[in-house]
Amino acid sequence: MRDWGQAGVALNTEGHTRRDGGPWGGQSLRQQVLSPIVLGARQVFRGSGE
């Protein structure tokens, strides 16, 4: 079993970056995975201006 930091390192090593292109850290990965949006399996549309 990995901790959040090790999971972040593994994601970075495999070339998976955050939405903004930055590397994953343990805390940011934990926040994303345990967010109410993910846990509730909800979809959020942020607008079409991107």
PDB file of N, CA, C and O in Angstrom:
ATOM      1  N   MET A   1       0.844  -1.183   0.000  1.00  0.00           N
ATOM      2  CA  MET A   1       0.000   0.000   0.000  1.00  0.00           C
ATOM      3  C   MET A   1       0.887   1.244   0.000  1.00  0.00           C
ATOM      4  O   MET A   1       1.888   1.306   0.714  1.00  0.00           O
ATOM      5  N   ARG A   2       0.514   2.214  -0.794  1.00  0.00           N
ATOM      6  CA  ARG A   2       1.278   3.453  -0.880  1.00  0.00           C
ATOM      7  C   ARG A   2       0.601   4.547  -0.069  1.00  0.00           C
ATOM      8  O   ARG A   2      -0.612   4.537   0.140  1.00  0.00           O
ATOM      9  N   ASP A   3       1.413   5.479   0.376  1.00  0.00           N
ATOM     10  CA  ASP A   3       0.807   6.669   0.968  1.00  0.00           C
ATOM     11  C   ASP A   3       0.562   7.669  -0.161  1.00  0.00           C
ATOM     12  O   ASP A   3       0.955   7.422  -1.301  1.00  0.00           O
ATOM     13  N   TRP A   4      -0.074   8.780   0.143  1.00  0.00           N
ATOM     14  CA  TRP A   4      -0.426   9.760  -0.885  1.00  0.00           C
ATOM     15  C   TRP A   4       0.815  10.298  -1.605  1.00  0.00           C
ATOM     16  O   TRP A   4       0.792  10.485  -2.821  1.00  0.00           O
ATOM     17  N   GLY A   5       1.873  10.541  -0.877  1.00  0.00           N
ATOM     18  CA  GLY A   5       3.096  11.052  -1.488  1.00  0.00           C
ATOM     19  C   GLY A   5       3.689  10.074  -2.479  1.00  0.00           C
ATOM     20  O   GLY A   5       4.118  10.470  -3.563  1.00  0.00           O
ATOM     21  N   GLN A   6       3.718   8.808  -2.122  1.00  0.00           N
ATOM     22  CA  GLN A   6       4.244   7.791  -3.027  1.00  0.00           C
ATOM     23  C   GLN A   6       3.363   7.644  -4.259  1.00  0.00           C
ATOM     24  O   GLN A   6       3.864   7.435  -5.364  1.00  0.00           O
ATOM     25  N   ALA A   7       2.054   7.753  -4.072  1.00  0.00           N
ATOM     26  CA  ALA A   7       1.136   7.680  -5.209  1.00  0.00           C
ATOM     27  C   ALA A   7       1.369   8.865  -6.153  1.00  0.00           C
ATOM     28  O   ALA A   7       1.329   8.708  -7.373  1.00  0.00           O
ATOM     29  N   GLY A   8       1.613  10.046  -5.585  1.00  0.00           N
ATOM     30  CA  GLY A   8       1.914  11.215  -6.405  1.00  0.00           C
ATOM     31  C   GLY A   8       3.190  11.035  -7.204  1.00  0.00           C
ATOM     32  O   GLY A   8       3.241  11.381  -8.384  1.00  0.00           O
ATOM     33  N   VAL A   9       4.212  10.499  -6.573  1.00  0.00           N
ATOM     34  CA  VAL A   9       5.475  10.230  -7.264  1.00  0.00           C
ATOM     35  C   VAL A   9       5.246   9.243  -8.407  1.00  0.00           C
ATOM     36  O   VAL A   9       5.780   9.424  -9.501  1.00  0.00           O
ATOM     37  N   ALA A  10       4.455   8.204  -8.158  1.00  0.00           N
ATOM     38  CA  ALA A  10       4.173   7.209  -9.201  1.00  0.00           C
ATOM     39  C   ALA A  10       3.443   7.853 -10.382  1.00  0.00           C
ATOM     40  O   ALA A  10       3.770   7.579 -11.537  1.00  0.00           O
ATOM     41  N   LEU A  11       2.454   8.708 -10.095  1.00  0.00           N
ATOM     42  CA  LEU A  11       1.737   9.382 -11.179  1.00  0.00           C
ATOM     43  C   LEU A  11       2.679  10.262 -12.000  1.00  0.00           C
ATOM     44  O   LEU A  11       2.634  10.256 -13.230  1.00  0.00           O
ATOM     45  N   ASN A  12       3.527  11.014 -11.308  1.00  0.00           N
ATOM     46  CA  ASN A  12       4.482  11.883 -11.997  1.00  0.00           C
ATOM     47  C   ASN A  12       5.446  11.082 -12.852  1.00  0.00           C
ATOM     48  O   ASN A  12       5.754  11.474 -13.978  1.00  0.00           O
ATOM     49  N   THR A  13       5.926   9.960 -12.326  1.00  0.00           N
ATOM     50  CA  THR A  13       6.863   9.098 -13.049  1.00  0.00           C
ATOM     51  C   THR A  13       6.232   8.547 -14.319  1.00  0.00           C
ATOM     52  O   THR A  13       6.904   8.390 -15.338  1.00  0.00           O
ATOM     53  N   GLU A  14       4.927   8.253 -14.252  1.00  0.00           N
ATOM     54  CA  GLU A  14       4.210   7.720 -15.411  1.00  0.00           C
ATOM     55  C   GLU A  14       3.783   8.814 -16.386  1.00  0.00           C
ATOM     56  O   GLU A  14       3.195   8.523 -17.428  1.00  0.00           O
ATOM     57  N   GLY A  15       4.076  10.070 -16.052  1.00  0.00           N
ATOM     58  CA  GLY A  15       3.765  11.171 -16.956  1.00  0.00           C
ATOM     59  C   GLY A  15       2.389  11.781 -16.792  1.00  0.00           C
ATOM     60  O   GLY A  15       1.949  12.554 -17.642  1.00  0.00           O
ATOM     61  N   HIS A  16       1.696  11.442 -15.700  1.00  0.00           N
ATOM     62  CA  HIS A  16       0.371  12.000 -15.442  1.00  0.00           C
ATOM     63  C   HIS A  16       0.528  13.278 -14.621  1.00  0.00           C
ATOM     64  O   HIS A  16       1.049  13.253 -13.506  1.00  0.00           O
ATOM     65  N   THR A  17       0.077  14.375 -15.179  1.00  0.00           N
ATOM     66  CA  THR A  17       0.197  15.653 -14.484  1.00  0.00           C
ATOM     67  C   THR A  17      -1.172  16.149 -14.043  1.00  0.00           C
ATOM     68  O   THR A  17      -2.208  15.623 -14.449  1.00  0.00           O
ATOM     69  N   ARG A  18      -1.147  17.174 -13.204  1.00  0.00           N
ATOM     70  CA  ARG A  18      -2.398  17.813 -12.798  1.00  0.00           C
ATOM     71  C   ARG A  18      -2.999  18.536 -13.983  1.00  0.00           C
ATOM     72  O   ARG A  18      -2.366  18.669 -15.031  1.00  0.00           O
ATOM     73  N   ARG A  19      -4.208  18.996 -13.816  1.00  0.00           N
ATOM     74  CA  ARG A  19      -4.906  19.711 -14.885  1.00  0.00           C
ATOM     75  C   ARG A  19      -4.113  20.927 -15.367  1.00  0.00           C
ATOM     76  O   ARG A  19      -4.140  21.261 -16.552  1.00  0.00           O
ATOM     77  N   ASP A  20      -3.410  21.585 -14.446  1.00  0.00           N
ATOM     78  CA  ASP A  20      -2.630  22.769 -14.826  1.00  0.00           C
ATOM     79  C   ASP A  20      -1.248  22.418 -15.375  1.00  0.00           C
ATOM     80  O   ASP A  20      -0.457  23.310 -15.683  1.00  0.00           O
ATOM     81  N   GLY A  21      -0.958  21.134 -15.496  1.00  0.00           N
ATOM     82  CA  GLY A  21       0.319  20.687 -16.043  1.00  0.00           C
ATOM     83  C   GLY A  21       1.403  20.476 -15.001  1.00  0.00           C
ATOM     84  O   GLY A  21       2.491  20.000 -15.324  1.00  0.00           O
ATOM     85  N   GLY A  22       1.120  20.823 -13.760  1.00  0.00           N
ATOM     86  CA  GLY A  22       2.092  20.664 -12.689  1.00  0.00           C
ATOM     87  C   GLY A  22       2.169  19.238 -12.178  1.00  0.00           C
ATOM     88  O   GLY A  22       1.304  18.416 -12.483  1.00  0.00           O
ATOM     89  N   PRO A  23       3.196  18.943 -11.407  1.00  0.00           N
ATOM     90  CA  PRO A  23       3.342  17.598 -10.846  1.00  0.00           C
ATOM     91  C   PRO A  23       2.393  17.372  -9.666  1.00  0.00           C
ATOM     92  O   PRO A  23       1.974  18.317  -8.997  1.00  0.00           O
ATOM     93  N   TRP A  24       2.071  16.122  -9.430  1.00  0.00           N
ATOM     94  CA  TRP A  24       1.233  15.759  -8.287  1.00  0.00           C
ATOM     95  C   TRP A  24       2.059  15.739  -7.010  1.00  0.00           C
ATOM     96  O   TRP A  24       3.182  15.235  -6.993  1.00  0.00           O
ATOM     97  N   GLY A  25       1.506  16.282  -5.959  1.00  0.00           N
ATOM     98  CA  GLY A  25       2.045  16.154  -4.615  1.00  0.00           C
ATOM     99  C   GLY A  25       1.075  15.328  -3.806  1.00  0.00           C
ATOM    100  O   GLY A  25      -0.084  15.179  -4.194  1.00  0.00           O
ATOM    101  N   GLY A  26       1.514  14.797  -2.710  1.00  0.00           N
ATOM    102  CA  GLY A  26       0.647  13.955  -1.891  1.00  0.00           C
ATOM    103  C   GLY A  26      -0.609  14.664  -1.422  1.00  0.00           C
ATOM    104  O   GLY A  26      -1.701  14.098  -1.473  1.00  0.00           O
ATOM    105  N   GLN A  27      -0.460  15.903  -0.965  1.00  0.00           N
ATOM    106  CA  GLN A  27      -1.615  16.639  -0.447  1.00  0.00           C
ATOM    107  C   GLN A  27      -2.607  16.982  -1.555  1.00  0.00           C
ATOM    108  O   GLN A  27      -3.816  16.846  -1.363  1.00  0.00           O
ATOM    109  N   SER A  28      -2.115  17.423  -2.706  1.00  0.00           N
ATOM    110  CA  SER A  28      -3.036  17.785  -3.791  1.00  0.00           C
ATOM    111  C   SER A  28      -3.752  16.548  -4.336  1.00  0.00           C
ATOM    112  O   SER A  28      -4.927  16.626  -4.696  1.00  0.00           O
ATOM    113  N   LEU A  29      -3.068  15.425  -4.399  1.00  0.00           N
ATOM    114  CA  LEU A  29      -3.704  14.187  -4.842  1.00  0.00           C
ATOM    115  C   LEU A  29      -4.793  13.770  -3.860  1.00  0.00           C
ATOM    116  O   LEU A  29      -5.898  13.405  -4.262  1.00  0.00           O
ATOM    117  N   ARG A  30      -4.475  13.828  -2.589  1.00  0.00           N
ATOM    118  CA  ARG A  30      -5.453  13.458  -1.554  1.00  0.00           C
ATOM    119  C   ARG A  30      -6.694  14.336  -1.629  1.00  0.00           C
ATOM    120  O   ARG A  30      -7.815  13.835  -1.539  1.00  0.00           O
ATOM    121  N   GLN A  31      -6.503  15.642  -1.795  1.00  0.00           N
ATOM    122  CA  GLN A  31      -7.632  16.563  -1.889  1.00  0.00           C
ATOM    123  C   GLN A  31      -8.521  16.236  -3.085  1.00  0.00           C
ATOM    124  O   GLN A  31      -9.747  16.294  -2.980  1.00  0.00           O
ATOM    125  N   GLN A  32      -7.925  15.899  -4.201  1.00  0.00           N
ATOM    126  CA  GLN A  32      -8.711  15.587  -5.393  1.00  0.00           C
ATOM    127  C   GLN A  32      -9.481  14.281  -5.233  1.00  0.00           C
ATOM    128  O   GLN A  32     -10.670  14.216  -5.544  1.00  0.00           O
ATOM    129  N   VAL A  33      -8.810  13.251  -4.752  1.00  0.00           N
ATOM    130  CA  VAL A  33      -9.447  11.938  -4.642  1.00  0.00           C
ATOM    131  C   VAL A  33     -10.552  11.931  -3.590  1.00  0.00           C
ATOM    132  O   VAL A  33     -11.575  11.272  -3.772  1.00  0.00           O
ATOM    133  N   LEU A  34     -10.355  12.655  -2.496  1.00  0.00           N
ATOM    134  CA  LEU A  34     -11.330  12.649  -1.412  1.00  0.00           C
ATOM    135  C   LEU A  34     -12.309  13.822  -1.473  1.00  0.00           C
ATOM    136  O   LEU A  34     -13.019  14.084  -0.502  1.00  0.00           O
ATOM    137  N   SER A  35     -12.350  14.523  -2.597  1.00  0.00           N
ATOM    138  CA  SER A  35     -13.271  15.653  -2.725  1.00  0.00           C
ATOM    139  C   SER A  35     -14.715  15.152  -2.820  1.00  0.00           C
ATOM    140  O   SER A  35     -14.964  14.050  -3.310  1.00  0.00           O
ATOM    141  N   PRO A  36     -15.658  15.961  -2.351  1.00  0.00           N
ATOM    142  CA  PRO A  36     -17.069  15.566  -2.435  1.00  0.00           C
ATOM    143  C   PRO A  36     -17.525  15.294  -3.871  1.00  0.00           C
ATOM    144  O   PRO A  36     -18.399  14.455  -4.090  1.00  0.00           O
ATOM    145  N   ILE A  37     -16.952  15.982  -4.835  1.00  0.00           N
ATOM    146  CA  ILE A  37     -17.314  15.772  -6.244  1.00  0.00           C
ATOM    147  C   ILE A  37     -16.975  14.343  -6.667  1.00  0.00           C
ATOM    148  O   ILE A  37     -17.795  13.660  -7.281  1.00  0.00           O
ATOM    149  N   VAL A  38     -15.757  13.895  -6.335  1.00  0.00           N
ATOM    150  CA  VAL A  38     -15.332  12.549  -6.720  1.00  0.00           C
ATOM    151  C   VAL A  38     -16.075  11.498  -5.900  1.00  0.00           C
ATOM    152  O   VAL A  38     -16.566  10.512  -6.450  1.00  0.00           O
ATOM    153  N   LEU A  39     -16.157  11.703  -4.608  1.00  0.00           N
ATOM    154  CA  LEU A  39     -16.819  10.712  -3.761  1.00  0.00           C
ATOM    155  C   LEU A  39     -18.304  10.573  -4.084  1.00  0.00           C
ATOM    156  O   LEU A  39     -18.879   9.496  -3.933  1.00  0.00           O
ATOM    157  N   GLY A  40     -18.914  11.657  -4.525  1.00  0.00           N
ATOM    158  CA  GLY A  40     -20.319  11.609  -4.889  1.00  0.00           C
ATOM    159  C   GLY A  40     -20.552  11.288  -6.353  1.00  0.00           C
ATOM    160  O   GLY A  40     -21.697  11.224  -6.803  1.00  0.00           O
ATOM    161  N   ALA A  41     -19.470  11.086  -7.103  1.00  0.00           N
ATOM    162  CA  ALA A  41     -19.532  10.763  -8.533  1.00  0.00           C
ATOM    163  C   ALA A  41     -20.371  11.790  -9.292  1.00  0.00           C
ATOM    164  O   ALA A  41     -21.189  11.434 -10.139  1.00  0.00           O
ATOM    165  N   ARG A  42     -20.156  13.073  -8.976  1.00  0.00           N
ATOM    166  CA  ARG A  42     -20.889  14.147  -9.653  1.00  0.00           C
ATOM    167  C   ARG A  42     -20.049  14.710 -10.788  1.00  0.00           C
ATOM    168  O   ARG A  42     -18.821  14.627 -10.770  1.00  0.00           O
ATOM    169  N   GLN A  43     -20.719  15.280 -11.768  1.00  0.00           N
ATOM    170  CA  GLN A  43     -20.042  15.970 -12.851  1.00  0.00           C
ATOM    171  C   GLN A  43     -20.280  17.451 -12.687  1.00  0.00           C
ATOM    172  O   GLN A  43     -21.405  17.884 -12.436  1.00  0.00           O
ATOM    173  N   VAL A  44     -19.214  18.234 -12.828  1.00  0.00           N
ATOM    174  CA  VAL A  44     -19.322  19.680 -12.719  1.00  0.00           C
ATOM    175  C   VAL A  44     -18.819  20.275 -14.023  1.00  0.00           C
ATOM    176  O   VAL A  44     -17.696  20.005 -14.449  1.00  0.00           O
ATOM    177  N   PHE A  45     -19.648  21.078 -14.645  1.00  0.00           N
ATOM    178  CA  PHE A  45     -19.273  21.750 -15.883  1.00  0.00           C
ATOM    179  C   PHE A  45     -18.861  23.162 -15.532  1.00  0.00           C
ATOM    180  O   PHE A  45     -19.632  23.904 -14.924  1.00  0.00           O
ATOM    181  N   ARG A  46     -17.660  23.537 -15.906  1.00  0.00           N
ATOM    182  CA  ARG A  46     -17.079  24.812 -15.498  1.00  0.00           C
ATOM    183  C   ARG A  46     -17.228  25.909 -16.550  1.00  0.00           C
ATOM    184  O   ARG A  46     -16.555  26.935 -16.454  1.00  0.00           O
ATOM    185  N   GLY A  47     -18.066  25.728 -17.522  1.00  0.00           N
ATOM    186  CA  GLY A  47     -18.245  26.745 -18.540  1.00  0.00           C
ATOM    187  C   GLY A  47     -17.568  26.361 -19.831  1.00  0.00           C
ATOM    188  O   GLY A  47     -16.781  25.415 -19.877  1.00  0.00           O
ATOM    189  N   SER A  48     -17.874  27.092 -20.874  1.00  0.00           N
ATOM    190  CA  SER A  48     -17.337  26.746 -22.186  1.00  0.00           C
ATOM    191  C   SER A  48     -16.288  27.741 -22.662  1.00  0.00           C
ATOM    192  O   SER A  48     -15.913  27.717 -23.835  1.00  0.00           O
ATOM    193  N   GLY A  49     -15.806  28.616 -21.784  1.00  0.00           N
ATOM    194  CA  GLY A  49     -14.858  29.634 -22.176  1.00  0.00           C
ATOM    195  C   GLY A  49     -13.413  29.182 -22.244  1.00  0.00           C
ATOM    196  O   GLY A  49     -12.531  30.009 -22.473  1.00  0.00           O
ATOM    197  N   GLU A  50     -13.138  27.906 -22.054  1.00  0.00           N
ATOM    198  CA  GLU A  50     -11.744  27.436 -22.025  1.00  0.00           C
ATOM    199  C   GLU A  50     -11.242  27.073 -23.386  1.00  0.00           C
ATOM    200  O   GLU A  50     -10.091  26.662 -23.531  1.00  0.00           O
TER     201      GLU A  50
END
